[in-house]
Amino acid sequence: MDELLNTENSIENSIENENIETQVVSEVEQVAQDAEPNFEEPVAEPVADVPQEVVPEQEPTVEALPEVKEPEVTEADFAGLNKEEILEKIRYYVHDSEKEDCKKEIDILRKLYYERQREDHETLKRELREKAGEGVEIEMPKDPTEDYFKELMEDYRKQREERMRRQEEIKEKNYE
């Protein structure tokens, strides 16, 4: 008998829960409908006959866009860099830059690298002479960054040669 009462209570609870769910769903739907903006389609109104002015056809003109020149790169742009920073800039221009021709930047950086190397060499030579004395022959150690610099410059040379070769191929195709 208890089972029968429990079953009846379960059924009543289920029905009651369904009624509550139905009521909540209908309330949510009503709120959603109220929240939607009510747009009406505009109705086209007839336009009065207005004489149209005849405009002679003109050829479209193409206005030339002003040439956008990249700012001129100067030695002053890289003046505050040390050797390692110069090498990083060269590496960027050789391997990462999307700029096709960066000859001017590379030339400036190469010149600055050799200037920094000479300055470092002179400073080291002066320090060694002070420690060893004037009469002692001094053998200067090799610059540890020089090999990397030469590798970068070789990569740059190969890239330029490849770019020039491609340009020559394009010229040949255009002549045909």
C-alpha positions in Angstrom: 0.0 0.0 0.0 2.8 2.4 0.8 4.3 1.7 -2.5 1.0 2.7 -4.2 0.9 5.9 -2.2 4.6 6.6 -3.1 3.9 6.0 -6.8 0.8 8.3 -6.7 2.9 11.0 -4.9 5.7 10.6 -7.6 3.2 10.9 -10.4 1.6 14.0 -8.8 5.1 15.6 -8.3 6.0 14.8 -11.9 2.8 16.4 -13.2 3.3 19.4 -10.9 6.9 19.8 -12.1 5.8 19.5 -15.8 3.2 22.3 -15.1 5.8 24.5 -13.5 8.3 23.9 -16.4 5.5 24.6 -19.0 4.7 27.8 -17.2 8.3 28.9 -17.0 8.9 28.1 -20.6 5.9 30.1 -21.7 7.0 33.0 -19.5 10.5 33.0 -21.1 9.0 32.9 -24.6 6.7 35.8 -23.7 9.7 37.8 -22.4 11.7 37.0 -25.6 8.8 38.1 -27.8 8.5 41.3 -25.9 12.2 42.0 -26.2 12.3 41.5 -30.0 12.1 44.8 -31.9 9.1 44.9 -34.2 10.4 46.1 -37.6 7.9 46.7 -40.3 9.0 46.5 -43.9 8.9 49.9 -45.5 6.3 50.3 -48.3 7.5 51.8 -51.5 5.6 54.9 -52.5 5.2 55.8 -56.1 7.6 58.4 -57.3 6.4 61.3 -59.4 7.7 61.5 -62.9 10.7 63.8 -62.7 12.6 64.6 -65.9 16.1 63.2 -65.6 19.0 65.3 -66.7 21.1 63.7 -69.4 24.7 63.7 -68.4 27.2 63.1 -71.2 29.4 60.1 -70.6 32.9 60.8 -69.5 35.8 58.5 -69.4 36.7 57.6 -65.9 39.8 59.3 -64.8 42.4 57.6 -62.7 44.1 59.8 -60.3 47.7 59.0 -59.7 48.3 58.2 -56.1 51.2 60.1 -54.6 54.3 58.0 -54.4 55.0 56.9 -50.9 58.7 56.9 -50.4 60.2 55.1 -47.5 62.2 57.4 -45.3 65.8 57.7 -46.3 68.0 55.6 -44.1 71.1 57.3 -42.8 74.0 56.4 -40.6 72.4 58.4 -37.8 69.6 55.8 -37.6 72.0 53.2 -36.4 74.6 55.4 -34.7 73.9 54.3 -31.1 74.2 50.6 -31.7 77.0 48.4 -30.4 78.5 45.5 -32.4 76.0 42.9 -31.2 73.0 45.1 -32.0 74.5 45.8 -35.4 74.8 42.1 -36.0 71.2 41.6 -35.0 70.0 44.3 -37.4 72.1 42.8 -40.2 70.6 39.4 -39.4 67.1 40.9 -39.5 67.6 42.5 -42.9 69.2 39.3 -44.3 66.9 36.7 -42.9 63.6 38.3 -41.6 62.9 41.5 -43.4 60.2 41.6 -46.0 61.9 44.5 -47.7 63.3 43.2 -51.0 66.3 45.5 -51.4 68.0 46.6 -48.2 71.4 47.3 -49.7 71.6 50.8 -48.2 70.9 49.5 -44.7 73.3 46.7 -45.0 76.1 49.0 -46.3 75.6 51.4 -43.4 75.5 48.6 -40.9 78.7 47.0 -42.4 80.5 50.3 -42.2 79.4 50.8 -38.6 80.4 47.2 -37.7 83.9 47.8 -38.9 84.1 51.1 -37.1 83.0 49.5 -33.8 85.5 46.6 -34.4 88.3 49.1 -35.0 87.3 51.1 -31.9 87.3 47.9 -29.8 90.6 46.8 -31.2 92.2 50.2 -30.5 90.8 50.2 -26.9 92.0 46.7 -26.2 95.5 47.4 -27.7 95.8 50.5 -25.6 94.9 48.6 -22.4 97.3 45.7 -23.2 100.1 48.2 -23.9 99.5 49.9 -20.5 99.7 46.6 -18.7 102.6 45.1 -20.7 104.7 48.1 -21.4 105.7 49.8 -24.6 108.6 47.5 -25.6 106.5 44.3 -25.6 105.0 43.0 -28.9 101.3 42.4 -28.6 99.3 39.8 -30.6 95.7 40.8 -30.8 93.1 38.2 -30.3 90.5 37.5 -33.0 87.2 39.2 -32.7 84.6 36.5 -31.7 81.8 38.2 -33.6 83.7 38.5 -36.9 83.0 35.0 -38.1 79.3 35.5 -37.6 79.4 38.8 -39.4 81.1 37.2 -42.4 78.5 34.5 -42.5 75.7 37.1 -42.5 77.5 39.0 -45.3 77.9 35.8 -47.3 74.2 35.0 -46.9 73.3 38.5 -48.0 75.6 38.2 -51.1 73.9 34.9 -52.1 70.4 36.5 -51.6 71.3 39.4 -53.8 72.8 37.2 -56.5 69.6 35.1 -56.5 67.4 38.1 -56.6 69.4 39.5 -59.6 69.2 36.1 -61.3 65.4 36.1 -60.9 65.2 39.6 -62.3 67.2 38.7 -65.3 65.0 35.7 -66.0 61.9 38.0 -65.8 63.6 40.4 -68.2 64.3 37.6 -70.6 60.7 36.4 -70.5 59.4 39.9 -71.1 61.7 40.2 -74.2 60.3 37.1 -75.8 
